[in-house]
Amino acid sequence: MTITLHGIPNCDTVKKARTWFESNGVAYTFHDFKKQGVSDSMLRSWIAQVGWEKLVNKQGTTWRKLAPEQQATVINADGAVALMMAQPSVIKRPVVVAGEQVVVGLDVCAYEVLSAR
């Protein structure tokens, strides 16, 4: 099973996840949100697994810098997808995908389960 780690290379949490995979000998592919982008279908697939609320990082700098009017548009999956496509930095990182499994954030226990398959 192919594991894909989605994120931004300079994000500390993404760096920690990448270090975990590498130090545990787990092969993965890295998808850079900023360079490679995110698609509507990718985001909707993740939302189907974990919900839009988990994907939108309302604690991060990008969210806090948004105008209140922009924040107010994120009330459902459609609003979340529109914002995440326009501002990929607002996506909680990393997003790790293995088959149909989606893990959002740094979760070593979940990574162990994914890599054992």
Secondary structure, DSSP 8 states (H G I E B T S, - for coil): --EEEEE-TT-HHHHHHHHHHHHTT---EEEEHHHH---HHHHHHHHHHH-HHHHB-TTSHHHHHS-HHHHHT-SSHHHHHHHHHH-GGGB-S-EEEETTEEEES--HHHHHHHHH-
